[in-house]
Amino acid sequence: MTVNKERVELWVEALESDRYHKCVNSLRRPNRFNNWKDDNPYLYLYCALGVGIEVAHVNGCKNTGYDFETNSFPEHVKEWYGFNITDPLVHDECCSEYSSVINMNDNYNDHEHSFWDIAQALRTEFLKDKGNG
């Protein structure tokens, strides 16, 4: 399967924006500090994969529901992006090792990673030419 760079770029841009606020240990959850006002744009908090699911849904991917049991991309979302696995692996510069997006988001390796950090790892792994220089 070939990664769709245009679609990954949409995900990366969403992570780099201020449209989403981060949570851990869940794809998406209600923002308890929101007070449920219609003018608050942060009705939900997302993990990096949750942002990826939202991006896929907004851009036409069907069957993008949240799999809260596995906390990974649903099969249709994985295929929409062109990934081989439901939680993409990226190089974690902090640890000089590969890590899943979930691990980077949820700090399983004891390092704080913002959406920006995760976006840069996705950009390096999937969007930059890894040719011969």
BATORVO-937512 format. One record per residue (C-alpha): residue number from 1; residue in three letters; y, x, z. Coordinates in steps of 0.25 Angstrom, whole numbers, plus 2048, in hexadecimal, padded with zeros to 3 digits. Last residue first. Layout:
! residues N
<node NUM; 'ALA'; <Y; X; Z>>
...
This chain:
! residues 133
<node 133; 'GLY'; <835; 850; 7FB>>
<node 132; 'ASN'; <827; 84F; 7F7>>
<node 131; 'GLY'; <826; 840; 7F9>>
<node 130; 'LYS'; <828; 839; 806>>
<node 129; 'ASP'; <833; 830; 801>>
<node 128; 'LYS'; <839; 828; 80C>>
<node 127; 'LEU'; <836; 819; 80E>>
<node 126; 'PHE'; <829; 818; 815>>
<node 125; 'GLU'; <828; 822; 820>>
<node 124; 'THR'; <836; 827; 821>>
<node 123; 'ARG'; <83C; 819; 820>>
<node 122; 'LEU'; <832; 813; 82A>>
<node 121; 'ALA'; <835; 81F; 834>>
<node 120; 'GLN'; <844; 81C; 832>>
<node 119; 'ALA'; <842; 80D; 834>>
<node 118; 'ILE'; <83A; 810; 841>>
<node 117; 'ASP'; <845; 819; 847>>
<node 116; 'TRP'; <850; 80E; 843>>
<node 115; 'PHE'; <847; 803; 84A>>
<node 114; 'SER'; <848; 80C; 856>>
<node 113; 'HIS'; <83D; 815; 85B>>
<node 112; 'GLU'; <83C; 819; 86A>>
<node 111; 'HIS'; <831; 823; 86C>>
<node 110; 'ASP'; <826; 822; 875>>
<node 109; 'ASN'; <81B; 821; 86A>>
<node 108; 'TYR'; <818; 812; 86C>>
<node 107; 'ASN'; <827; 810; 86A>>
<node 106; 'ASP'; <825; 801; 865>>
<node 105; 'ASN'; <82D; 803; 858>>
<node 104; 'MET'; <827; 811; 855>>
<node 103; 'ASN'; <819; 80C; 858>>
<node 102; 'ILE'; <81A; 7FF; 850>>
<node 101; 'VAL'; <81F; 807; 844>>
<node 100; 'SER'; <813; 810; 845>>
<node 99; 'SER'; <813; 81E; 848>>
<node 98; 'TYR'; <812; 82B; 841>>
<node 97; 'GLU'; <815; 838; 848>>
<node 96; 'SER'; <821; 841; 84B>>
<node 95; 'CYS'; <824; 83B; 858>>
<node 94; 'CYS'; <832; 837; 856>>
<node 93; 'GLU'; <831; 837; 847>>
<node 92; 'ASP'; <827; 82C; 847>>
<node 91; 'HIS'; <821; 82C; 839>>
<node 90; 'VAL'; <81E; 81E; 835>>
<node 89; 'LEU'; <811; 815; 835>>
<node 88; 'PRO'; <812; 807; 830>>
<node 87; 'ASP'; <80D; 7FC; 839>>
<node 86; 'THR'; <805; 7F2; 831>>
<node 85; 'ILE'; <7FE; 7FC; 828>>
<node 84; 'ASN'; <7FE; 7FF; 819>>
<node 83; 'PHE'; <80C; 7FC; 817>>
<node 82; 'GLY'; <812; 7F6; 80B>>
<node 81; 'TYR'; <81E; 7EF; 811>>
<node 80; 'TRP'; <819; 7E1; 80D>>
<node 79; 'GLU'; <80A; 7E5; 810>>
<node 78; 'LYS'; <80E; 7E8; 81E>>
<node 77; 'VAL'; <816; 7DB; 81F>>
<node 76; 'HIS'; <80A; 7D3; 819>>
<node 75; 'GLU'; <800; 7DA; 823>>
<node 74; 'PRO'; <809; 7D6; 82F>>
<node 73; 'PHE'; <810; 7E2; 835>>
<node 72; 'SER'; <80C; 7E7; 843>>
<node 71; 'ASN'; <80D; 7E1; 851>>
<node 70; 'THR'; <7FE; 7DE; 851>>
<node 69; 'GLU'; <7FF; 7D2; 859>>
<node 68; 'PHE'; <80D; 7CE; 856>>
<node 67; 'ASP'; <80A; 7CD; 847>>
<node 66; 'TYR'; <818; 7C8; 843>>
<node 65; 'GLY'; <818; 7C0; 836>>
<node 64; 'THR'; <81C; 7C6; 829>>
<node 63; 'ASN'; <813; 7BC; 820>>
<node 62; 'LYS'; <81C; 7BE; 814>>
<node 61; 'CYS'; <825; 7CA; 810>>
<node 60; 'GLY'; <832; 7C5; 80A>>
<node 59; 'ASN'; <83C; 7CF; 80F>>
<node 58; 'VAL'; <840; 7C7; 81C>>
<node 57; 'HIS'; <831; 7C8; 820>>
<node 56; 'ALA'; <82F; 7D7; 81D>>
<node 55; 'VAL'; <83C; 7DA; 824>>
<node 54; 'GLU'; <838; 7D2; 830>>
<node 53; 'ILE'; <82A; 7D9; 830>>
<node 52; 'GLY'; <830; 7E6; 830>>
<node 51; 'VAL'; <839; 7E3; 83B>>
<node 50; 'GLY'; <82D; 7DF; 843>>
<node 49; 'LEU'; <827; 7EC; 83F>>
<node 48; 'ALA'; <833; 7F3; 846>>
<node 47; 'CYS'; <832; 7EB; 852>>
<node 46; 'TYR'; <83B; 7DF; 853>>
<node 45; 'LEU'; <844; 7D7; 85C>>
<node 44; 'TYR'; <847; 7C9; 859>>
<node 43; 'LEU'; <853; 7BF; 859>>
<node 42; 'TYR'; <85C; 7CB; 857>>
<node 41; 'PRO'; <866; 7C5; 84E>>
<node 40; 'ASN'; <86D; 7BE; 859>>
<node 39; 'ASP'; <876; 7B2; 853>>
<node 38; 'ASP'; <86B; 7A8; 856>>
<node 37; 'LYS'; <86B; 7AA; 865>>
<node 36; 'TRP'; <85D; 7AB; 86B>>
<node 35; 'ASN'; <862; 7B3; 877>>
<node 34; 'ASN'; <85F; 7C0; 86F>>
<node 33; 'PHE'; <85A; 7C8; 87B>>
<node 32; 'ARG'; <84C; 7C3; 87A>>
<node 31; 'ASN'; <84B; 7C8; 86C>>
<node 30; 'PRO'; <83F; 7C1; 867>>
<node 29; 'ARG'; <833; 7CA; 863>>
<node 28; 'ARG'; <82F; 7D1; 856>>
<node 27; 'LEU'; <824; 7DC; 852>>
<node 26; 'SER'; <821; 7DE; 861>>
<node 25; 'ASN'; <81F; 7EA; 86A>>
<node 24; 'VAL'; <82D; 7EF; 869>>
<node 23; 'CYS'; <83A; 7E8; 865>>
<node 22; 'LYS'; <845; 7ED; 85C>>
<node 21; 'HIS'; <852; 7E5; 857>>
<node 20; 'TYR'; <853; 7E2; 849>>
<node 19; 'ARG'; <85F; 7E0; 83F>>
<node 18; 'ASP'; <866; 7ED; 843>>
<node 17; 'SER'; <861; 7F4; 837>>
<node 16; 'GLU'; <858; 801; 836>>
<node 15; 'LEU'; <84C; 7F8; 838>>
<node 14; 'ALA'; <850; 7EE; 82D>>
<node 13; 'GLU'; <853; 7FA; 824>>
<node 12; 'VAL'; <845; 800; 826>>
<node 11; 'TRP'; <83E; 7F2; 824>>
<node 10; 'LEU'; <846; 7F0; 817>>
<node 9; 'GLU'; <842; 7FF; 813>>
<node 8; 'VAL'; <833; 7FC; 815>>
<node 7; 'ARG'; <835; 7F0; 80B>>
<node 6; 'GLU'; <83B; 7F9; 801>>
<node 5; 'LYS'; <831; 804; 803>>
<node 4; 'ASN'; <825; 7FB; 801>>
<node 3; 'VAL'; <819; 804; 806>>
<node 2; 'THR'; <80E; 805; 7FD>>
<node 1; 'MET'; <800; 800; 800>>
